[in-house]
């Protein structure tokens, strides 16, 4: 399955569950019958500072592991059903502070919409043949 931005998709092993995605990783899981939901947005570790999410936060459903969804910030994370969100990579961007001044930009007002966020993962793809091979592209030119 391809990346999903600003949409929602059904998680195959949980036939009643959908994952809607909104800008800047405001992502959750919702039971379509009970309407019970929970946030699955990756969170920073204690003392780490905020995560850098792209306006169009990339999500990718694993073709190898049922129910696994990859979410990109500067790190790659996987929310697990009924569990925490696991971070599975180091920072995959250049982490260049000169490209991270969105709080200082925006002209008259500071940008708080994530539209100006930089040094973020922009695309994610897992190999359909090998679940241990995951490609991530970033908006600062790094691909790993």
C-alpha positions, 0 to 999 in steps of 0.5 A: 500500500502507498503512503497515506496523507490527509486520509484514512485507511483500514488496518487489515487484521483489525477490520473495525479499525481505521487510521485517520491522518491529519497534518503534522502527524495528528494520527489516531486509531478509531474503531468504526463501530464504537467510535473509540479512538486513541492517538498514535502520534509519536512523542519525544523522549523525556528532555529531547525537545519536539519532533519535526513532522512534515505538514504531509506526515508520511505514513506507510503500511507494511506489506510484510507485517500485518497492522504495522504502520510507519510514521516519519518525523526526523525518526521513523516510528511504528505504533503497535496495537494496544502498545506504545509507539516504537522508534525504530531509527536514529535521526535520518536527516541532516539535523541542520539547525540552520534549516530548523528556524521555523519559530523565527520565520513566518514574517509577521507571525511565527509559523505554527502550522508545520508548513515550514518544518524542515529536516523531516522524513518526507517518504517511506517505503518498505521492501515488499520482499524483505521487511527489514529493508525500509527506505526513507527520503527526507526533505533535506536530500538525505535518503537512507 
